[in-house]
Amino acid sequence: MTTTTIKDKSKAVTKKVARKTKAVLKTVIFSLKGRFGRKIVHRPLEPLIEPIPVDVLQENLKKMTLIYRSEGRSNVGVYMAQGFLIPDMMLEIGRLREKVFRTVNEGTGKSCDIDEFDPFYHHMIAWDEVNGKILGAYRIGLIDKILHNRGAEGLYSYTLFKYDALLKTHFVDGVELGRSFVDDEAGRAALRALDSIWKGIGCFFAENPHYRYLIGPVSISNAYTVNSKLLMIYYLNKNFKSELSPFVKARVPVKLKSENSNELKDIAANLKSFTELDEHVKKFDGTVIPSLLKSYAKMNAKYLSFNFDPDFNTIDGMIIVDMVNAPKDEIVKHMGEPSYTKYLTHYNTPLL
């Protein structure tokens, strides 16, 4: 085989990997974007603000707490701080949110995507230590602190669901996740960044063991047909419905209608796995279910209620994950074995 042939094959493989990475990232961005109940807003798009200079971001970075740093060559640091402490970093987060969400037609149309919850919520970012830029971010609400300072109205998820009865019994010991994104222009580094952020979330729980629950809305996009949406809801309610669901009410209950409702219920009742669910959704829509539904299922997430957005036909499933009773392998993957063991001792829970 000649050197030229080897180079040509190498280029072909590289291009194939790049295409696959781009496709995976597009799926991740779409899934992350949809899970937090945001809306497609049809309005003229304002030009994005200019990128915040690296030296300015690095000054803000000094005000953030290092939660986790990846090993090896990825050089990703995961940092966390409240929004009001890092105003310039927040502008860059807002710029990237809007840029990424516009790629799936779900931007706000504004020059920078920042809302009224951002200043007092915490923000966990994946930071490229070499190139000095944000690769991705999550918004994190420490529910006990928000309730103390602002009441239930300070919680983003409370705009979608009513859950007053659970505030003092469960949610006060919880963390709300939302507004996540990964920068698609970062390529494969963005996927590593997402993994790093989840390890950061695991480290946060390990260092703050009084937080037991992870909550947040997971969305089913309007890209799915009514039949697919109903089938997913029926399946999730059958297999992952929380015993706490009577205490959570959607602000706008789901009222989707289909002439095939009874048939869909029968199908859902007989499905044995997400793989089988995927097969049926493929028949309806030519695509599979949101990947995050499967990811949360691995953590034994339970669904509390489903909210319907009549303007955009978006369905938001409110989930709760009990970190103490979640499958060990999944939590250890994010938290690490020693930290997981230490975390369980806070609840006097023996290792299984």
Secondary structure, DSSP 4 states (H G I P E B T S, - for coil): --HHHHHHHHHHHHHHHHHHHHHHHHHHHHHHHHTTT-----SPPPPPPPPPPHHHHHHHHTTSEEEEE--TT--EEEEEEEGGG-HHHHHHHHHHHHHHHHTTT---SSSS---TTTTTSEEEEEEETTTTEEEEEEEEEEHHHHHHHH-GGG-GGGGTEE-HHHHTTTGGGEEEEEEEEE-GGGTHHHHHHHHHHHHHHHHHHHH-TT--EEEEEEEE-TTS-HHHHHHHHHHHHHHHB-TTGGG-EESSB-----TTHHHHHHHHHH--SHHHHHHHHHHHHSS---HHHHHHHHTT-EEEEEEEETTTTEEEEEEEEETTTS-HHHHHHHH-HHHHHHHHHTTTPPP-
